[in-house]
Amino acid sequence: MPILVLLSLALQIACAVHVVRTRRELYWIWIILIGSYLGVAIYLIANVLPDLRHDPRARKTASKMLDTVAPERRRKQIEQRLELADTVDNRRALAEECLNLGDYANAADLYRSILKGINANDVGFGIGLARAQVGLDDFAGAKQTLDQLYAANAQLRSSDADLLRARIDEALGDPDAALVRYRDLAMSYPGEEARYRYATLLVRRSRFREAREVFNDMLKRAKLSPGYYRRKEAQWLDAARRELAGLGPG
């Protein structure tokens, strides 16, 4: 049976099931069966698409699919907003999107343009700039940014800033200081990145037993966590499995 016929049949069955489940008028089944692709298209336009526009979960899923297919889509939308209104909030949104896309140079420029006047010591913007500088491997610049941020905000407590400082210590050749920061973050950081970086630094310091314990703790924690957490932290959990396999039996 030709592939187009099979595809048409699959679409018709799916739409017919949708008709029954959503309790729509049964004449739609005849339109779908008689019209083949045209019938399916008419049904989708008349019944499915309007429902999706009013379903928050469907809109969220569609937005994620669009971002996957066209990762620059959201960036262009924010750039258009910025052209219409050059505000701090629009610059912040564009800087964050540049970070998400790995465009660290533009993200750093945007954060620098915001860190002026009343926003000169803003914690969120300062951490954003430091993240961009770390992404550019400008660890000395990131250290200076965070030092200024902590000097201006004596009561600052930020796990994101602490993780950046640990990475900076490691990159600038102070692994002992980095290990102390990573160890503390391993107990408090809201995610698996800090634990993963702690374990990999332990490996580089030939402390294999401790590294295995941290990797195993990550995987045990994941098993007891909700599915959304495992999906969100999949990058670090998958990397932990690979590293653990590479270490071999303890």
Backbone as a ProteinNet text record, in pm:
[ID]
protein_1_A
[PRIMARY]
MPILVLLSLALQIACAVHVVRTRRELYWIWIILIGSYLGVAIYLIANVLPDLRHDPRARKTASKMLDTVAPERRRKQIEQRLELADTVDNRRALAEECLNLGDYANAADLYRSILKGINANDVGFGIGLARAQVGLDDFAGAKQTLDQLYAANAQLRSSDADLLRARIDEALGDPDAALVRYRDLAMSYPGEEARYRYATLLVRRSRFREAREVFNDMLKRAKLSPGYYRRKEAQWLDAARRELAGLGPG
[TERTIARY]
86.7	0	89.7	67.2	152.2	155.9	269.1	289.8	189.1	149.4	54.3	-83	-119.1	-247.6	-244.4	-134.3	-120.7	-123	-55.3	-53	-192.8	-264.1	-400.9	-489.9	-475.5	-556.5	-526.6	-398.5	-360.4	-417.3	-409.8	-463.3	-614.5	-681.9	-827.2	-870.7	-799.7	-832.4	-810.9	-699.7	-669.9	-777.3	-818.2	-920.7	-1056	-1087.3	-1214.4	-1218.5	-1107.4	-1099.5	-1119.7	-1060.4	-1075.2	-1221	-1291.4	-1434	-1512.3	-1487.4	-1561.8	-1525.2	-1397.2	-1353.6	-1401.7	-1406.6	-1448.5	-1597.7	-1668.8	-1815	-1864	-1791.8	-1836.5	-1941	-2006.5	-2108.1	-2046	-2118.5	-2062.9	-2050.5	-2116.8	-2102.3	-1958.7	-1879.4	-1739.6	-1662.7	-1705	-1637.5	-1655.8	-1776.2	-1799.6	-1716.6	-1708.6	-1626.3	-1480.5	-1432.7	-1292.9	-1268.2	-1360.3	-1339.8	-1353	-1450.5	-1473.7	-1368.6	-1328.8	-1239.5	-1092.4	-1052.9	-911.8	-831	-720.9	-637.1	-714.5	-799.6	-878.3	-972.8	-1036.6	-1126.5	-1053.2	-934.3	-852.6	-814.8	-772.5	-732.7	-849.1	-967.7	-1085.9	-1118.1	-1110.3	-1141.2	-1041.3	-912.9	-810.6	-831.4	-858.7	-875.6	-1001.9	-1108.7	-1237.2	-1248.5	-1180	-1203.6	-1081.3	-967.4	-850.2	-774.2	-743.7	-664.8	-729.9	-861.6	-922.9	-907.6	-916.4	-898.7	-756.5	-659.1	-520.4	-489.8	-554.8	-529.2	-573.8	-670.4	-723.9	-670.5	-580	-523.6	-381.6	-357.9	-223.9	-116.2	-148.4	-48.1	-12.2	-115.3	-89.5	-5.7	-37.8	39.5	184.8	204.6	341	417.9	352	416.6	450.5	354.7	377.9	493	499.3	607.2	742.9	749.9	875.5	916.8	818.8	849.6	902.3	840.7	887.2	1027.6	1054.7	1187.8	1293.3	1255.5	1348.4	1376.8	1271.4	1285.5	1351.2	1311.7	1364.2	1413.8	1534.3	1583.1	1598.2	1610.6	1626.6	1493.4	1381.4	1249.6	1224.9	1244.4	1218.7	1313.4	1436.9	1533.4	1487.2	1439.7	1393.3	1271.9	1184	1067	1110	1208.8	1255	1327	1405.2	1473.3	1372.5	1260.7	1156.8	1096.5	1075.6	1023.7	1122.8	1251.4	1353.9	1360.3	1339.4	1337.9	1222.2	1109.6	992.8	1006.5	1068.5	1082.8	1216.3	1312.9	1446.5	1444.1	1392.3	1379.2	1477.5	1499.6	1587.1	1531.6	1400	1339.1	1358	1344.4	1363.9	1510.7	1601	1743.9	1777.3	1719.2	1740.7	1690.1	1568.8	1511.1	1598.9	1651.1	1737.3	1869.8	1923.8	2049.2	2031.4	1920.5	1894.1	1878.4	1810.4	1792.4	1926.3	2011.7	2145.7	2224.5	2211.3	2276.9	2225.4	2093.7	2033.8	2082.8	2108.9	2153.1	2304.7	2375.7	2521.5	2589.9	2516.1	2574.2	2624.4	2736.8	2784.5	2837.2	2893.2	2947.3	2836.6	2727	2616	2550.6	2541.1	2483.8	2566.7	2699.5	2786.6	2769.8	2763.5	2745.3	2612.7	2507.8	2376.7	2376.6	2436.5	2440.6	2523.3	2633.3	2713.8	2633.3	2549.5	2469.8	2362.4	2326.6	2224.3	2286.1	2408.6	2473	2527.3	2434.7	2470.8	2368.6	2408.4	2315	2258.1	2125.8	2061.5	2075.9	2110.1	2126.2	2271.6	2361.1	2504.3	2542	2471.3	2503.9	2391.2	2308.3	2197.2	2251.4	2202.7	2255.3	2227.4	2102.8	2067.6	2147.3	2161.7	2235.7	2384.6	2436.5	2578.2	2609.1	2522.3	2541.6	2527.6	2434.2	2419.2	2545.2	2606.7	2732.3	2841.8	2851.1	2953.4	2931.8	2806.6	2777.6	2824.7	2797.8	2840.7	2992.5	3060.6	3206.8	3265.2	3204.7	3250.1	3227.6	3115.4	3089.6	3193	3250.5	3355.6	3494.7	3501.7	3628.7	3706.3	3636.5	3698.4	3680.7	3754	3736.2	3788.9	3894.3	3945.3	3842.2	3780.6	3676.7	3556.5	3518.5	3405.6	3436.2	3560.4	3599.4	3587.4	3633.3	3623.5	3477.1	3392.9	3250.2	3187.6	3216.6	3157.3	3216.3	3346.2	3406.8	3339.1	3314.6	3247.2	3103.9	3039.8	2900.7	2889.5	2979.2	2976.4	3018.9	3109.4	3152	3036.5	2952.5	2840.1	2717.3	2715.1	2599.9	2650	2676.9	2740.9	2659.6	2527	2441.5	2404.5	2473.5	2437.3	2455.3	2351.6	2356.4	2297.5	2380.4	2334.5	2407.4	2333	2395.5	2449.2	2383.3	2433.4	2567.1	2577	2703.9	2812.5	2777	2875.4	2924	2835.4	2876.8	2971.6	2941.8	3031	3167.6	3169.3	3297.7	3377.9	3308.6	3379.8	3441.3	3364.8	3417.2	3535.4	3526.4	3634.8	3760.8	3744.5	3859.8	3926.1	3843.7	3897.6	3972.9	3913	3973.8	4101.2	4106	4222.8	4331.6	4317.3	4426.3	4425.2	4306	4297.3	4196.6	4234.5	4139.2	4098	4186.2	4149.7	4034.8	4042.8	3933.3	3805.5	3821.9	3705.3	3639.9	3720.2	3665.2	3583.2	3632.2	3558.5	3423.2	3423.8	3297.2	3203.7	3256.6	3173.5	3116.2	3198	3152	3033.3	3043.8	2933.3	2809.2	2829.1	2716.9	2651.8	2729.9	2674.6	2560.5	2558.5	2453.4	2337.7	2357.4	2255.6	2210.3	2287.9	2253.4	2126.3	2031.5	1903.4	1914.5	1988.5	2011.4	2134.3	2170.8	2280.1	2412	2412.8	2535.8	2649.6	2621.1	2727.3	2785.2	2697.8	2746.1	2829.2	2783.4	2858.8	2997.5	3004.3	3133.7	3223.6	3163.8	3240.9	3303.1	3222.9	3272.6	3379.9	3361	3460.8	3592.8	3586	3710.4	3777.8	3698.9	3755.6	3828.8	3771.2	3837.3	3971.5	3972.6	4097.7	4202.3	4156.3	4248.5	4279.7	4238.2	4263.2	4195.1	4088.2	4011.6	3890.1	3918.9	3819.4	3706.4	3740.5	3636.5	3531.4	3579.4	3486	3403.2	3467.3	3395.7	3283.5	3313.2	3208.4	3090.7	3121	3014.5	2924.1	2984.8	2905.3	2821.7	2883	2807.4	2691.1	2719.5	2613.3	2503.3	2541.7	2442.4	2352.1	2410.4	2329.8	2224.6	2266.4	2174.7	2069.5	2107.7	2010.2	1907.8	1955.3	1867.7	1767.1	1815.7	1729.3	1617.2	1649.1	1546.9	1433.1	1462.6	1361.7	1294	1336.8	1284.5	1171.8	1087.5	979.5	1035.6	951.7	994.4	1039.4	970.5	1007.9	1149.8	1189.8	1324.5	1427.8	1400.3	1493.9	1507.3	1396.2	1403.6	1483.8	1460.2	1530.2	1680.1	1719.1	1860.3	1922.8	1858	1903.7	2047.8	2085.4	2221.2	2326	2306.2	2405.4	2395.4	2275.5	2257.9	2317.5	2294.4	2352.9	2505.4	2556.8	2702.5	2757.7	2684.9	2729.1	2736.3	2638	2639.2	2761.2	2792.5	2908.9	3038.5	3048	3170.4	3184	3073.9	3076.1	3116.7	3064	3102.6	3251.6	3303.1	3444.3	3535.6	3485.1	3566.5	3578.7	3482.1	3484.9	3446	3448.2	3407.7	3504	3446.2	3528.2	3593
-119.9	0	124	219.8	338.7	413.8	478	547.5	659.2	729.3	839.7	790.1	670.2	612.2	576.2	516.9	481.3	605.1	710.5	833.5	893.6	894.5	946.3	866.7	734.4	649.5	676.5	693.2	720.3	853	954.7	1085.7	1081.1	1006.7	996.4	926.3	820.9	748.3	838.4	911.5	999.8	1107.4	1164.5	1269.2	1211	1092	1028.6	999.9	953.4	929.9	1061.7	1168.4	1299.8	1344.7	1316.4	1350.9	1283.9	1155.2	1078.2	1123.9	1141.3	1176.5	1315.8	1407.3	1544	1564.8	1454.5	1456.2	1559	1566.5	1655.3	1583	1661	1603.7	1492.6	1380.9	1264.1	1283.6	1385.9	1406.5	1441.8	1487.4	1516.6	1391	1276.6	1151.7	1126.3	1151.9	1130.3	1228.3	1351.9	1450.3	1406.1	1356.3	1312	1191.8	1095.2	972.4	998.7	1080.4	1106.2	1200.5	1298.4	1401.7	1369.5	1258.9	1222.2	1339.4	1379.5	1486.5	1617	1647.1	1770	1767	1652.9	1640	1656.8	1597.3	1611.6	1757.9	1825.6	1965.8	2052.5	2028.7	2106.2	2083.8	1958.1	1927.2	1994.9	1988.8	2049.4	2199.7	2264.1	2409.2	2449.3	2372.6	2409.5	2371.8	2264.9	2212.8	2204.5	2168.1	2144.1	2273	2351	2472.5	2572.1	2596.5	2688.7	2640.5	2508.7	2454.7	2478.2	2459.9	2476	2618.9	2715.4	2855.3	2887.3	2812.8	2839.7	2742.6	2655.4	2557.1	2600.3	2644.1	2690.3	2584.7	2458.5	2352.5	2335.5	2344.3	2330.8	2447.4	2568.8	2685.3	2672.4	2622.5	2606.5	2503.9	2391.4	2287.4	2338.3	2410	2464.6	2564.1	2645.2	2743.4	2674.8	2565.6	2491.8	2430	2377.6	2318.5	2424.3	2542.5	2650.5	2695.2	2701.8	2741.6	2640.1	2510.8	2407	2417.1	2438.4	2447.1	2578.5	2688.3	2821.1	2889.2	2853.1	2903.3	3055.1	3122.3	3267.4	3340.4	3265	3327.5	3421.8	3374.1	3457.3	3576.2	3555.6	3665.8	3777.8	3741.1	3842.2	3916.8	3844.2	3909.2	4012.3	3976.8	4069.1	4187.9	4162.4	4271.9	4371.1	4320.4	4409.4	4492.8	4429.5	4504.6	4612.6	4578.9	4673.8	4792.2	4766	4874.5	4970.7	4915.7	4999.1	5073	5006.4	5066.6	5023.8	5115.7	5085.2	5098.8	4995.3	4996.6	4898.8	4916.3	4824.5	4683.4	4669.4	4536.3	4465.8	4538.2	4476.9	4441.3	4524.3	4491.9	4367.8	4361.9	4244.2	4118	4125	4008.2	3963.5	4060	4024.3	3967.1	4021.2	3968.8	3824.9	3797	3661	3565.3	3610	3523.1	3498.4	3599.8	3580.4	3477.6	3483	3382.2	3242.7	3229.7	3099.4	3045.3	3135.4	3094.8	3079.9	3112.3	3101.5	3218.9	3329.1	3449.7	3536.8	3495.3	3557.9	3699.7	3726.9	3860.2	3965.4	3938.5	4033.5	4042.1	3928.6	3929.3	4019.6	4007.9	4090.9	4238.7	4272.1	4412.5	4467.3	4388	4432.4	4453.4	4360.2	4376.3	4498.3	4522.7	4641.6	4769.3	4766.3	4885.1	4910.3	4805.1	4817.9	4856.2	4807.3	4826.3	4968	5062.7	5204	5273.2	5385.3	5464.3	5385	5386.8	5319	5167.1	5115.7	4970.7	4925.5	5016.2	4984.7	4864.7	4846.1	4735.9	4634.4	4627.6	4531.9	4389.4	4308.3	4172	4086.1	4088	4003.7	4038.2	4167.6	4210.6	4180.2	4197.2	4167.4	4020	3934.1	3789.9	3754.4	3820.1	3795.7	3829.6	3943.7	3982	3880.2	3838.1	3738.9	3607.7	3564.9	3443.8	3458.9	3575.3	3598.9	3597.8	3657.8	3660.3	3520	3438.5	3299.4	3225.8	3251.8	3189.7	3227.8	3348.4	3395.8	3354.1	3273.7	3234.7	3354.4	3463.4	3580.5	3566.7	3473.4	3443.3	3555.9	3622.8	3735	3847.6	3874.1	3976.8	3938.8	3811.8	3764.7	3777.7	3748.6	3763.1	3908.5	3999.5	4141.4	4183.9	4135.8	4169.1	4122.1	3997.6	3943.7	4009	4039.5	4107.5	4242.6	4316	4445.7	4427.5	4321.3	4296.1	4265.8	4179.9	4145.9	4265.2	4347.6	4465.2	4564.7	4573.2	4667.4	4609.2	4477.6	4411.3	4318.5	4376.2	4300.9	4181.3	4188.1	4079.3	3980.8	3990.4	3907	3758.6	3680.4	3534.9	3480.4	3420.8	3372.2	3244.5	3135.8	3009.1	3018.5	3096.8	3112.7	3185.3	3290.3	3362.8	3274.5	3196.1	3106.7	3001	2950.9	2852.7	2917.6	3039.6	3110.4	3131.7	3166.6	3187.2	3058.4	2946.2	2817.9	2788.6	2813	2790.4	2882.9	3006.7	3102.4	3057.2	3014.6	2963.4	2848	2756.7	2641	2684.1	2776.2	2819.1	2900.6	2976.6	3062.2	2991.1	2859.3	2781.8	2770.2	2775.2	2755.9	2643.9	2519.3	2408	2380.4	2409	2383.5	2473.9	2601.2	2693.6	2652.7	2609.1	2565.3	2444.5	2350.2	2230.4	2265.4	2360.9	2401.5	2460.1	2546.9	2608.1	2501.1	2414	2308.1	2216.6	2184.2	2095.2	2156.9	2285.2	2353.1	2358.3	2386.9	2396.5	2261	2154.2	2020.4	1990	2058.9	2036.6	2134	2241.8	2347.2	2392.8	2366.4	2421.9	2356.8	2435.4	2380.7	2322.2	2216.6	2152.1	2063.7	1999.8	1902.4	1955.8	2076.8	2126.3	2136.3	2191	2208.4	2073.5	1974.5	1841.5	1779.6	1797.3	1741	1804.3	1935.3	2002.5	1966	1948.3	1904.7	1767.9	1674.4	1539.1	1535.8	1611.1	1608.3	1670.3	1770.9	1826.5	1726.9	1652.2	1545.3	1442.8	1410.3	1316.2	1371.9	1500.5	1560.2	1568.5	1567.9	1567.2	1425	1325.6	1182.5	1134.4	1198.4	1155.3	1076.6	960.2	884.3	829.9	784.3	728.8	834.8	954.7	1062.4	1102.6	1101.5	1138.2	1039.2	909.5	807.6	831.8	866.8	889.9	1005	1111	1226.5	1191.1	1124	1082.9	990.9	893.5	800.9	874.1	971.1	1049.5	1126.1	1179.1	1248.7	1156.2	1034.2	941	888.2	865.7	822.6	933	1055.7	1169.7	1180.9	1158.1	1169.7	1066.4	944.4	839.3	875.1	950.1	987.5	1119.7	1183.5	1315.3	1302.9	1404.2	1403	1401.7	1358.7	1349	1481.2	1590.3	1720.6	1759.5	1720.7	1752.6	1673.8	1546.2	1464.2	1519.2	1564.8	1622.4	1752	1834.8	1963.6	1945.1	1842.9	1820	1709.8	1673.2	1559.9	1577.7	1699.5	1724.4	1678.7	1714.4	1682.5	1537	1484.3	1344.2	1250.1	1279.5	1197.1	1203.7	1324.3	1339.6	1262.7	1262.2	1188.5	1038.4	986.5	843.5	810.4	897.5	873.3	876.6	974.2	985.8	866.9	822.9	708.4	581.3	564.2	447.9	450.9	571.5	584.3	554.2	576.7	548.8	399.8	322.8	178.3	144.3	17.9	-25.9	28.2	67.9	123.1	14.5
0	0	0	-90.3	-97.9	34.9	60.6	187.6	208.8	99	111.7	155	108.9	148.6	296.3	341.1	482.1	571.6	526.3	604.7	613.2	500	498.8	593.4	590.5	677.1	824	857.5	996.7	1044.4	959.3	995.7	1012.1	922.6	930.3	1059.6	1095.1	1218.6	1340.2	1340.9	1453.8	1468.4	1356.8	1361.5	1402.6	1354.1	1390.9	1541.2	1595.3	1739.6	1814.4	1764.2	1826.6	1825.8	1715.5	1705.5	1817.9	1836.8	1937.1	2077.9	2103.8	2239.2	2280.7	2185	2218.1	2197.8	2160.1	2146.9	2045.3	1934.4	1827.2	1741.4	1654.1	1567.6	1482	1471.2	1402.3	1251.6	1195.9	1051.3	1014	1116.2	1087.5	1046.3	1097.3	1058.8	910.1	858	714.8	632.3	678.5	605.2	602.7	716.3	724.9	634.4	636.6	558.1	409.4	370.6	228.2	171.2	252.3	200.3	203.4	268.1	277.3	335.3	269.9	322.7	336.6	238	243.5	363.4	387.2	500.8	632.9	641.8	762.5	784.5	676.6	687.6	733.8	676.9	714.9	862.6	906.1	1046.5	1140.9	1106.7	1191.9	1202.9	1090.3	1091	1167.4	1149.1	1208.5	1355.6	1398.7	1533.4	1624.2	1567.8	1651.9	1681.6	1578	1597.6	1693.5	1682.7	1780.8	1924.5	1945.8	2080.8	2131.5	2042.8	2083.1	2126.2	2059.6	2094.4	2236.2	2288	2420.9	2526.6	2488.3	2581.7	2619.3	2744.8	2784.1	2762.7	2791.2	2773.8	2626.9	2539.9	2396.3	2345.5	2394.2	2350.9	2395.9	2519.5	2570.7	2488.9	2456.8	2376.5	2237.3	2177.2	2043.1	2045.2	2151.2	2162	2173	2251.8	2264.4	2131.5	2057.5	1927.6	1831.9	1833.8	1747	1786.1	1916.3	1960.8	1919.4	1915.9	1872.8	1723.6	1646	1500.4	1459.8	1526.2	1492.9	1620.4	1666.3	1795	1801	1684.3	1683.9	1688.6	1685.3	1677.4	1793.9	1916	2033	2038.1	1998.8	1998.6	1905.9	1787.6	1693.1	1747.2	1816.2	1875.5	1979.5	2063.5	2166.9	2103.4	1997.5	1928.6	1871.8	1820.2	1769.2	1882	1997.7	2112.9	2155.5	2150.3	2191.7	2095.5	1967.4	1869.5	1896.1	1937.4	1966.2	2098.9	2197.4	2330.1	2390.2	2390.7	2442.8	2594.8	2660.2	2805.5	2868.5	2996.8	3070.5	3065.4	3079.7	3081	2947.6	2837	2705.4	2682.2	2729.9	2718.7	2802	2922.5	3006.9	2938.4	2882.3	2815.1	2698.9	2621.7	2508.6	2557.8	2665.4	2720.4	2766.7	2834.8	2881.3	2764	2658.8	2542	2473.3	2467	2409.7	2490.9	2623.7	2707.9	2674	2660.9	2630	2496.6	2401.6	2268.3	2258.8	2367.1	2363.4	2297.1	2275.9	2217.5	2332.3	2389	2511.5	2489.1	2372.6	2346.6	2349.1	2278.8	2278.9	2415.7	2484.6	2619.5	2710.8	2703.3	2787.3	2754.7	2627.5	2588.1	2641.1	2631.8	2678.7	2830.1	2903.5	3048.5	3087.5	3018.2	3048.7	3024.6	2920.5	2890.7	2996.5	3071.5	3175.8	3310.1	3335.4	3465.9	3480.2	3479.7	3492	3580.3	3636.9	3715.3	3831.9	3843.9	3957.4	3949.1	3831.3	3813	3820.9	3858.6	3853.6	3939.7	4050.5	4142.9	4152.1	4049.5	4050	4048.7	4140.3	4156.8	4034.1	3985.8	3871.1	3746.7	3719.8	3601.2	3615.7	3737.5	3759.1	3740.5	3792.9	3773.9	3626.1	3557.7	3413.9	3337.2	3369.6	3304.6	3334.7	3460.2	3496.2	3420.9	3405.9	3328.2	3184.1	3126.5	2988.3	2978.2	3075.7	3073.4	3088.8	3174.6	3187.4	3056.1	2990.9	2860.7	2757.2	2771.3	2680.3	2726.8	2834.8	2896.3	2951.6	2977.9	3040.5	3191.5	3249.3	3391.1	3480.2	3436.9	3514.9	3518.4	3404.7	3399.5	3483.7	3480.1	3560.5	3709	3747.5	3888.8	3933.1	3848.9	3882.1	3895.8	3805	3810	3940.7	3979	4101.8	4226.2	4224.2	4338.5	4362	4254.4	4265.5	4314.6	4267.5	4305.9	4454.6	4505.9	4648	4734.4	4684.3	4760.5	4776.6	4673.2	4676.4	4745	4764	4824.7	4934.6	5049.3	5158.2	5204.1	5192.2	5239.9	5128.2	5015.3	4900.5	4930.9	4903.4	4912.1	4782.7	4700.4	4570.1	4533.8	4517.8	4478.1	4335.2	4249	4111.7	4110.9	4191.8	4200.3	4260.5	4361.8	4424.2	4325.5	4241.6	4141.4	4040.3	4001.2	3908.8	3974	4102	4170.7	4179.1	4197.9	4199.8	4063.5	3959	3823.2	3794.3	3842.5	3821.6	3895.6	4020.4	4096.3	4022.2	3971.5	3900.1	3774.5	3698.9	3572.6	3594.9	3705	3730.8	3810.4	3826.2	3884	4034.1	4095.9	4240.6	4268.3	4234.7	4248.5	4392.1	4488.9	4628.5	4672.5	4636.1	4668.2	4594.5	4470.4	4392.6	4457.7	4504.5	4568.5	4692.3	4770.7	4890.8	4852.3	4751.3	4707.3	4650.3	4564.5	4506.1	4613.9	4712.7	4820.6	4894.4	4924.5	4993	4903.8	4775.2	4681.7	4657.7	4670.4	4648.2	4743.8	4857	4956.1	4941.4	4864.1	4864.6	4726.7	4622.8	4491	4436.5	4384.4	4335.5	4195.4	4183.3	4054.3	4065.7	3954	3957.1	3904.7	3848.3	3787.2	3887.7	4005.5	4105.3	4147.5	4170.2	4209.6	4097.5	3973.1	3861	3852.2	3862.9	3852.1	3970.2	4086.6	4203.9	4178.1	4127.9	4104.8	3996.5	3889.2	3781.8	3827.4	3914.1	3967.6	4061.5	4137.2	4220.5	4133.9	4019.2	3927.6	3883.5	3845.1	3798.9	3909.8	4035.3	4148	4194.3	4115.3	4142.2	4269.6	4307.8	4425.6	4375.2	4321.6	4246.8	4335.5	4453.5	4540.9	4574.5	4610.4	4643	4521.4	4405.3	4283.3	4255.1	4272.9	4252.5	4346.3	4470.4	4568.4	4523.8	4472	4428.5	4305.6	4208.3	4089.5	4128	4213.4	4257.4	4333.6	4412.7	4486.2	4389.7	4282	4181.2	4122.4	4087.3	4021.4	4119.1	4244.6	4344.3	4369.9	4377.9	4400.3	4285.1	4163.7	4046.2	4048.6	4093.9	4098.7	4192.4	4296.6	4395.5	4361.7	4252.5	4216.3	4115.1	4105.7	4005	3863.8	3770.8	3632	3573.9	3610.6	3553.5	3595.6	3718.2	3764	3684	3659.9	3581	3439.7	3382.5	3247.3	3248	3349.4	3356.7	3376.2	3451.9	3483.7	3398.8	3289.2	3207.1	3158.6	3123.3	3073.5	3174	3300.9	3403.1	3448.2	3451.6	3490.6	3385.8	3258.7	3151.7	3156.3	3179.3	3187.6	3307.2	3418.6	3537.2	3508.1	3436.2	3400.8	3315.7	3220.3	3135	3215.9	3302.3	3385.5	3477	3535.1	3627.6	3553.9	3432.7	3351.8	3318.7	3294.1	3262.1	3379.6	3500.7	3620	3647.3	3598.6	3621.4	3764	3797.1	3933.3	4038.6	4150.6	4257.8	4342.3
[MASK]
++++++++++++++++++++++++++++++++++++++++++++++++++++++++++++++++++++++++++++++++++++++++++++++++++++++++++++++++++++++++++++++++++++++++++++++++++++++++++++++++++++++++++++++++++++++++++++++++++++++++++++++++++++++++++++++++++++++++++++++++++++++++++

